[in-house]
């Protein structure tokens, strides 16, 4: 490859969640997924697998901190040394030199993870390694001044300029409330508790399941839609992770699409790994089809009451109560499952003049843990 990578404007259209069995691309490496999904990706204005392929080429280089798309659509790779910067230029991307290595920043995040799980993070909302600033970004509510929060912040600030503290608005919460068989539709937990369906899948043993948020399946034995039984909870992982699977009884037509909520349905063509700056759209029962950009990956989120979830990605699409478990897509590629969001008076932040702050569980980890693969569009 030569020259610079460039992407177009934000994607138009809607994503439709799919159910059912995976094809090989769901389990494949980044390189294989790029090959099998090339034709579908070419039909979008943004290739969600481009940065993933680049990172695969550079993965063995300790100088790579991460990658992201900037506002101009250029693919940037954060590096910690000049030799890696030269390699990035040779491959055709743009290097961005930062002060600390990935190992140094990951060590800081790991220490904060341990503090949160063995003690408490107080009201601190989230923390992650940010390739844009080259630091670990720690987000905390504007008015949080209690002693437990301050203790956590003091431990973070002791790391000096390896950490950036950001004061943020809204209250972070899980967004379960409503659920349903195409991605993004409502499914009910037979307890008056509602979420959204993520993706249809099949296990390696051939069992029919759908994927949703783990806080939706936790302690909930069965699900229904419009009063009709869907099936029983198959697996559940929350906190730590936030994903679960539900068995689907015969009679339900599992589709490889995501509900577009008036914008048409989007076929699920494969999976992708979240890249900072990429376009992302989510489908959910409460807010329908909303779009934004991926802000961060491998984010640790504190939902309070010792419910800490690691490895989420953060984005700016509107998410509200009832959207939990819904599908997250870039073009025709599944990115993840809605976990939670920062809300003001129950509304996403954009309705109060601020940038949305929403969180999702990456799809690849879900498929690996449940030994399943997505049902793709025909």
N, C-alpha and C positions, 0 to 999 in steps of 0.2 A: 504494500500500500504506500501511497505517497501523498503529500499535501496534507491538508487539515481535514479532520472529520467535521461535518456540519449537518445539523438537522434543521427541519423546517419549523413552521409554527405549530402551536398546540393541536393535538389531534381533534378532529370533529367526530361526531357519531357517538354510538352507545355501545356498551359491552353487555353481552348476554352470558350469564353463568352457565356452565355446562355440568352435566352429571354423567357418570358412567366410567367406563374403563379407559385407562391410559394407553397411549401408544408409546413406542420406545422413546420418543423425544422427551417424555416426562421425566425419565430417569437418566437421560443422557448427559454427557459432559457439555460444557459450554460450546466447545468446538462442534460436537455432533449436533447440538440443538441449532446452532447457526446454520449448518448445512441443510438440516431437514426443514427449517423454518424460513429459509431464504426467500422463497417465492411469496409466502404470506407477508413477510416483513417488507418486501419491496413495494407492497401496495399501500403502506402507511407513510406518513411524512416523517416518522422517527423510527429508527431501528432499535428496539429495546435490547437486542443482543450484542450490539456493537461494542459497548464498553466492557461487557462481560467477556467477550472474546479477547479483547485487548488485555484485560487483567489476567486472563488465563496464560497469555504469552509472557507476562511479566511476573507471574506469581512467585517464582523462585527468587526474585530479586528483592532483597531485604530493604532496598531504598524506596519502594513504593508504599505510600501511605494510603492512597485511595484515588478514586476518579470521580468526576462530576461534569455535567453539562453546564456551561455558563449561560448568562442571559442572551448571548448572541448565538447560542446553539453550538458552540465549539466544545469538543471533548477535551477536558483538562485532566492531567494526571499529576497529583501531588507527590513529590519526591523529596527525599532528605539528603541527596548528594548529587554532585555534578555528573558523575559517570552514569547514574540512572537517568538523569535528565537527557543526556546525549542519546541513550538507548530509546527513550520515549520519542525523541525527535525522529530517529531513524524509522520507527514504526509508523510515524505519521501523525501523532497526537502532539499536544502542547504541554510541556512540563511546567509545573508550578513549584518552586523551591520553598520548602518549609523547614523549620528549625529542628524538629524532633522526628525520630524514626517511628515507624508503626509499632515496634516492640515497646518503645518507651511510653507511647500514648496508650497502648493496650494495657500496659501494666498499671497505669493510673486508673483506667476504667475498671480493671479487675479488682483493684483495691477498694474502690467505691462500691462495686458489686458485693464484695464480702462484707463491708461495713453495713450495707443496707439489709442483707439477709441474716447476719448474725446479731445485729443490733436494731437500728432503724434509720431510715432516711428522713424521718420527720415529714415535712410537707414538700420536700424537694421533689420535683416532678419527673425529671429525666436527666440522663447523661449519656454522651456518645462521643466517639472519635470523629472529628469534623475535618475532612480533607481541605475544605476551603480556608479555614483559619489555621489549620495545622495544630489544633489544640483539642482538649477534651472539653466540650461545651456542657455546662451544668445549668439546667433551667429550674428556676424557683419562683413561686408566686410572688407578686409584687409586695404583698403585705405580710408575708410569712416571716415572723421574727421570733418564734418560740425557741426555747433552749435546745430541743432535739434537732430542729432544722439548722440552727446556728452551729451546733457541734459538727454536723455533717459538712456544712459549708466550710468550717474551719479546717477540717481534714483535707477538703478539696483545695482550698486556697493555699495550704502549706506546700502544694506542688508548684507554686509560683506561676510563671507564664506558660506552663503546660496546660493550665486550666483557664477557661473563660466562663465567668458567671453571668447569666442572663436572667433578668427579671421579666416574668411573663404574666399574662392575664388569664382569667378564667379558672374554673375548677376542673381538674382531670377526673374522668370517670369512665368506667366501662359503659358501653352503649347498648346493652341488652335491653329489650323491651318488647320486640315484635319479630316473625320468621317466614320459607317456601318453595314441575320440578325443573326449575330453571334458576340460574344464579340470581341472587338479589331479591327473590320474592320472600314473602313472610312465611315463617314456620312457627308453630306454637308449641310450648313445652308442657302442655296439659296441666299447667299450674297457674294460668293467667299471665305467664311470663313469655315474652315474645322476642325473637331474633330474626335474622335474615339468613337465607341459604347462601352458601358460598359457591361450591362447585360439586357437580356430580362426579363420582369416581367408581372404580372397581378395584378390589384388592387383588393381590397376586393369586389368591385362591378362587377368585371369581365372584366374591361377595359384592352385592350392590350397596353402595353407601353414598352419603353426601357429606361434605366437609363444612364445618362452621367454626365458631369461636369456642374455645375450651370453657370460658366462663358461662357459656350458654348450656353446654352439656354437663357441666359439673353438678352432680347431685340430681340430675334430671333423667329419669329412666326411659322416657319415651317422648315422641314428638308427633304432631298432627298438622294438617293443613285444611282449613275450611271445615273443621269438624271431622275429617277423615284421617285415620291413623296412617302415619308414614312409616314408622318403625321404632326400634329401641336404640338407645345409645350404645355405640360399639366401642369407642375409646374416648378418653377425656384427659387433657393435660392442662392444668391451671392450678396455682400460678407457676412461675418458672417459664412456662410456655403459655400460649393461649390458642389451643386448637383442639377440636374434637371431631368425631365422626359418628354418624347415625346410620344404622341399617335401613335399607329401603325395601319394603315388602313388594311382592309381585303386584302388577296392576298399575304402578306408577311409571310413566314414560320418562326416563332420564334423558335429558337433552344436553348437547354440547354447546349451549348458548347461555349468554347472560342477559337478563332483562334490561331493556333500554329505557323503560319508563317513558314511552312516547317518542323516542328517538330511533326506534327500530332495535332489533337484537344484534348483538355482536357475537360472531362465531369464535369459539375457543380453539386456537390453532396449536398451542403449546404453552410452555412456561418460560419465564425470564427471571433474572436476578436483578433486584432493585439497584439502579444507578442514580446517584444524586443528580438532580436537575432534569430527570426524565419526566415526560408527561405521564400522569396517572389518572384514571377515572374509576370511580367506585359505584357499585349498584347496591341499593339498600331500600328496605321497606319504607323508611320514614322520609328520607330526603331524595330518593330516586337516584337519578344518574347525575353525579357531580364530578368535576374534574379539577385537577391542580397539578402540582409538581412534587417530586420526591425531594425531601429536604435533608434527610440523614438516614443512615442504615446502621444496623447493629446497635440500636438504642435500648438502654435499660430504662424501663418506665415503672414508677412507683404509684400504684393505684390506692395506696393507703392500707392500713390494717394488715401490714406485713404481706401484702399481695404485690410482689415485685416480679415483673416479667422481663426477660432478657431477649435480645436478638430481634426486636421489632424494627420496622422502618417507619419513618415519620413523613407525612405528606400534607398538602394544603387543600385537599378536596373537603367539602363540607360533609361532616358526619354528625349525626345526632342519635338520641336514644331510639333503639329499635333497629339500627343499622348494623349492630354487632353480627359478625359472622358472614357478612356480605362479601361479594367478589370485588377484587381490585385488579384492574387490567391496564396494560399499555398496548394499544392497538389490539391485535388478536391474541395477545399473550397474557396468561395468568401471572400476576405478581404476588398476590397474597389475600388474606382474609381479615376483615375489619375487626379490630380489638377495642379501641376506645378513642376518646378525644377530649380536648379542653372545651368546656362549655360555659357560657354566661347565661344565667336564667334558662337553662335547658336548650340554648341555641348555639350553633357553631359560631365561631368568633367573627366571621365575615359580616354577620348580621349586626355586629356592634362596632364595625369599622376597623377590625383587626384582621391579621392573617390567620387563617385556620391552622389548627394544630391537631392532626389526627394520626392514629397509630394502627399499624397492620402487622400481622404475622406472615412472614415470607412463606410462599407456597411450597418451595422445595423441601424445607424441613418437615412440613406436614406430610407430604407424600412419602418421604423416607420413613418417618415414624409410623405411619399407618400402613406401610407396605402396599401402597396403592398407586394408581395412575388415573389421571383425569379422563373423563369421557370427552372426546373432542368432536367438533362439528364434522359432519359427513362431507 
